Amino acid sequence: MAKLKVIQTNLSSGELSPQAAGRVDIARYNNGAKRIRNVLSRTLGGGKKRPGTEYLAQTKDMTKASHLVPFIVSQTEAYMIETGATYARFFKPDGTQVLSGGSPLEIATPYSEAQAQEFDYAQSELGMYLFHGSIYPQLLKRFDTTNWDCSAAPFSSIPFAEVGDYPAAILTLSAATVGTGRTVAAGAAVFLASDVGRAIIWKTGIGVITAYTDTQNVTVQITTAFSATTVPTGAWNLDSSPQTTLTLSAPAATPLMDPPGSAVTCTLSAAGWRAGDVGKYVRVNSGLVKLTAYSSTTVMTGVIIIEVSSVTAAPALAWTLEGAVWNATFGYPRTGTIHEQRLVTAGTTRNPQTVWGSRSGEELDHAIGPNDDDAYAFTISGNDSQVNLINYLASGRDLLALTYGGEYAISGGTDKAITPTNVKIKLQTPHGSQQVRPVTVSRQTIFAQRAGRKLRAMAYSFQDDGYLASDLTTLAEHVTLTGIKAMAFQQEPDPILWIVLNNGNLIACTLDKDLDIIAFDPQVTDGAFEDVAVMPNGDREQVWFIIRRSVDGAIVRYVERLQPDWYPAYGTTSPDADVFPPGDEPINWGFQLDCAISLDSATPTTSWSGLGHLEGREVRVIADGAELTNKTVYGGAITTEVAANRILVGLWFKPEITLLTPEIQGAGGSVQGSAMSANEIILKVHETIGATVDGQEVMFSQSFDTAALDVGPIPYTGDVSVSVIGWNKGRSEVTISQDHPFPFHLLAVVRSISFNEG
């Protein structure tokens, strides 16, 4: 029988998948755990009990889902926005709501309950752009703390292209089969003489107009059969532009070659203009004209946007009539970002693979042109025939387009910006993305893979001269098995990626590429996490949640946040930085309960109110640092058995770590499968109160001498030893937990293990 001491100094691998239990051959095995709950893996090593959550407010309508969006003005000024069915409300970094007349300030938004969960956003100096495929892009603006507005983004021009017309008229075809001489009768006056040469398109059917009879009747040659002889109104497209000659002329007092902004008339040789063409663009002779007024079917007035090169009459096919590509019929961009001083958007219903960029430095101007600072539009072409909707755009070293079928990098070439005439689009990885907003961690773009159960980190590799998207969940595939719903990244104090799952659980992934830390730590609460967001607050960052709970027999939804700051003694705060000489830093316990609030009374009292959000629930109580007996909230209040100045009241959550059987090399090789016994376990802890090892309490959470009753225990730093008796075949696991609402920080575990190699 041999005996050996082994030490585990960190949890940098987090909770490992049960299917990885046999991978004792890799370094990450000895830095992992079999089970972790409500503990955060630290970059310095060990694991610390996560902060509890502070109750802030009910959501506006607790029967409906809500969404959190951070609005960041600066490092020291930020807001958390609660948005739901047709509304937005605002929270300050101190956790209080922005009020108007004593009630939460609220503004209207155009999003339904479901749409409020789906929209993407991008923030610039002008405000925050909101994107959803069914809603015109919105601009959320803050004028001051109590003055906000959400309305249609005031674009001076939106992306346009030669999209044809969608007339509001039913069509009746004499025949739906391929052939010439087919007649088409419209239920309204929709045809013009210059439509000859244009095609009528409905579903897969195509018919080219060969003769014009009158405004309701034309003759066509059907080149691709229609599925029926009746075509519904608004569903068919009269493609391309009027097939006639266009001549530009300027009023006598305005030379044609004046700079953009000059007025111009646009005359056609045959009837072709429609009243609905106002607002569209004419691209002719290297210039661009915006149509501003309709005079007749042959004459319209416009204004020059890009100077034309000549006044030569342009025949059919030498000029184009271009309309907006963002509308209720074609859809609106579902994603956007700010990249290289442009507002870049993508992913409409009609153009799912097209990316549009505004003019450089002009986010509201999408007038496409040939100059480097003009707006641009590019369409991603995959390596196969599959059309892949762009789910998200992400700005980094390059512009990344995450689609269902793969991940693309869009750039202007080596160290060059993207321009209308300089772009390189290349498929980088074929994994595909889920409709979960990605996050940026250092130089990596973290996204949920197509099925929503894998997490990938996309980063540029100089060695491979391209992007790689490594699977972060390789050794912890079980933690995201139910699917990823939302993500947010907290950079301080530890780099943690917070992941909300579809089943309502939460994953904290400590992620530090430089230190080779990828630690997935499951977190649970008495309820279900529904959303997560992170906002800055000075030199720290706050993690906010929407949490669904059961209170007093009803389902409720609360806005809560992790609260790492709480001092158990009344009047205690962290010393001011300018105090001299510096004082001792008091021990910060942080919130040790969920859905909790802290209450103070200058005079010790036993009566505490303001707990209506936990009505009917059994709660735990810390009073002046001492744990009291559990209480049940009635009428929004509790009565404590002792008077106190400061209490913390909330729901219990338990930290737990189960360590794996360590890999040990004995004289005959690995001792896996051998009989083992942990004779002694030493816990190295930091500012910890109370701990159990395999259910045995090894650190007491209460003092028992008479003078110390009802007085809070003192956090302990040092080693705690416990003897363990018992042999197990092929297993030497240990479970470390805590049964009381106190600080818990495990630095390392030393195990003295005997094993029989026979």
Secondary structure by P-SEA (a helix, b strand, c coil): cccbbbbbccccccccccccccccccccccccccccccbbbbccccccccbbbbbccccccccbbbbbbbbbccccbbbbbbccccbbbbbcccccccccccccbbbbbcccaaaaaccccccccccbbbbbccccbbbbbbccccccccccccccccccccccccccbbbbbcccccccbbbbbbcccccccccccbbbbcccbbbbbccccccccbbbbbcbbbcccccccccccccccccbbbbbbccccccccccccbbbbbbbcccccccccccbbbbcccbbbbbcccccccbbbbbbccccccccccccccccccccccccccccccccccccccbbbbbccccccbbbbccccccccccccccccccbbbbbbcccccccccccccccccbbbbcccbbbbbccccccccccccccccccccccccccbbbbcccbbbbbcccccbbbbbbbbccccbbbbbbcccccccccccccccccccccccbbbbbbccccbbbbbbcccccccbbbbbbbccccccbbbbbbcccbbbbbbbbbbbcccbbbbbbbbbbccccccccccccccccccccccccccccccccbbbbbbccccccccccccccccbbbbbcccccccbbbbccccccccccccbbbbbbbbbbbbbbccbbbbccccccccccccccbbbbbcccccbbbccccccccccccccccccbbbbbbbbbbbbbbbbcccccbbbbbbbccccbbbbcccccbbbbbcc
